[in-house]
Amino acid sequence: MARVVVDVMLKPEILDPQGKAVQGAFGRLGFEGVASVRQGKRFEIELDGEATPEAVAEIERAAATLLANPVIEYFTVHVEAGV
């Protein structure tokens, strides 16, 4: 069994109101030194078998069509070690 992780983030040019709200909360709660916050999504996908190049390519295809909106988001895919 293998785990593939897909991280999805808003593109830098897209406003992130949730990130701004969290950034404001940091200051209100006394946490200092936070310049900015961007919020994203993380998907942990467990495969039935090994993380072959073909299996990872299939997850990348799914990320591009299902997990992320390529107009406003970008994504990264990596195999998590030690699972």
Secondary structure, DSSP 8 states (H G I E B T S, - for coil): -EEEEEEEEE-TTS--HHHHHHHHHHHHTT---------EEEEEEEESS---HHHHHHHHHHIIIII--TTTEEEEEEEETT-
